[in-house]
Amino acid sequence: MIPERLILFTLGGEEFACSLQQIGEVMEPLQSYPFAGAPAHYLGLINFHGNLTALVDLALYLGLKSRPIPGKLLVLDPRLAHLALKVDGVSAIIASDLVTGEEPGEDPLTEAYLETPSGRVRLLQLEALIDELENGLKQAPARI
């Protein structure tokens, strides 16, 4: 099922989308503070309205080319997770009635491929992404 409203963003030269309802805020990058023992795709922690929030380089995590440009941060709704995703840029917010085609995704993180006015976009399953990131942290070697 396609979410009622989608936020479209770019990542490693590709177009992605996720449910706008799952995003708490889009913001400029903030200073982050590294935390020991985290996998390389964790850029650190940011202070998001007084809450420590993990910052993930989504391109690096997905195996795409991570760009050094400042980009944007998609901060997830805190009811889902205290997690921010670094993306290259945000291109649009669209209503689901602008989607003209849909194909099923080919991996657990991709809910579907959508045809939009911006072209073909990959609709991410944020719940699956959160689960994978949490499992990755649990499996990371402990450091004291």
N, C-alpha and C positions, 0 to 999 in steps of 0.2 A: 504494500500500500504506500502510495506516494504521500509524504507529509504535505499539509495544507500550504505551507510556505517554506521555501528553500533558500538557503544562503549559498551562493556560488563563490568558489575561491580557486586560486591557482596554486599549483604545487609542482615543482620540477618540470614546468612546461606543460602540465596537464590540467584539465578542468575537473574540479570536484564539487560535490554538493553535500549538504547535510541539512537536517531539519532545523529551521530557524528556532523552533521552540526549545531545542536542546542547547542553544547558545545563550549564555548570560550576557556577554558583552564582547564587542570587537574593539580592540585597542592598539595603540602604538606599542612597540616593544618597551619593556621595562628592564631595569637592571636585574640580573638574576644572580643567584648565589649557588655555586656548585655544591652538590652533596656527594660525599665519598661513597664509593661502591656502586653507584648507579650505572646502568648501561649508557653507552655513548650517546644515544638519542635523547637522553635527559639532559637538557641544557642547564638545569638547576631549579631553584625555587624562586618564586616571585612573591611579593607582598601584594595580594589582591584584596583591597578593602579590609585589611587587617587579618586576612587568612593566608597561611602559607599554601601556595598552589604550585604543583609541579608543572614545569614547562618542558614540553616535548617538541623536538624538531620532527614534525610529521613526515617531511620528505625523507629524512635520514631513516626513520623507522620503516617506511614503506619501501626503502631501497631505491628511491628516486634521487635525482641530483639535487642536493641541498644547496641553496644559493646563499651567499653571504650578505645579501641585501637585508636591510632591516625588516622588511615585510610587515605582517600584522599578526596579532595574537587573537585567536578565537578562544575565549574563556568559556568553558562549558558551564551550563547551569549548575550551581553548587549542589543541587539535589541529586545530580548524576555523579559528580566527582569534583574534587578540587584539582582541576587539570586545565592547563592552557596549551593550545596547539599553535606552534609557529608555522605560518603559511606564507607564501610569497606575496599574496595580495587578495583582497576581496573584490569581486567584480560586480555582483548584483544580488538583489533579493527578488525572487520571483514567486508568483502564486502557482500552485500546482496545475491550474487550468492552462498554463502556458506550455506545459510539457506535452509534446506531440507524439512521443513514442517511448516505449519501455522494453528493455530486455533484461532477463535475470542476470544477477552478478555471477562471477565465476569463482569467487573465493569468499571465505567467511566475513571479510571486512567490507565486501562490496554487496550492497543490497540489490542494486540494479544499475544499469546504464540508461540514462535518460536523454531523449532528444529535446533540447531547449532552444530558445532563440539565440543562445550563445554557442550552440553546437552540442556535441555529445559530451555529457558529464557523467562522472562516476559518483553514485550516491553511496556515501559511507554509512556503515552501521556503527554508530558511536558506542553502543552498548558492547558490541563485540570487540571494538578497539580498546575500550576501558578494561575489559576482561583480559585481553592479551597483554596489555601493559602491566596490569597487576600481577599476572602469572609470571611475566618476565622479571619483575622485581623480586618475587618470591624465590625465583631460581638463580638470581644473581649471587655470586659468592659473597659470603659475609666478610666484612672487614671490621676489625676492632681498632 
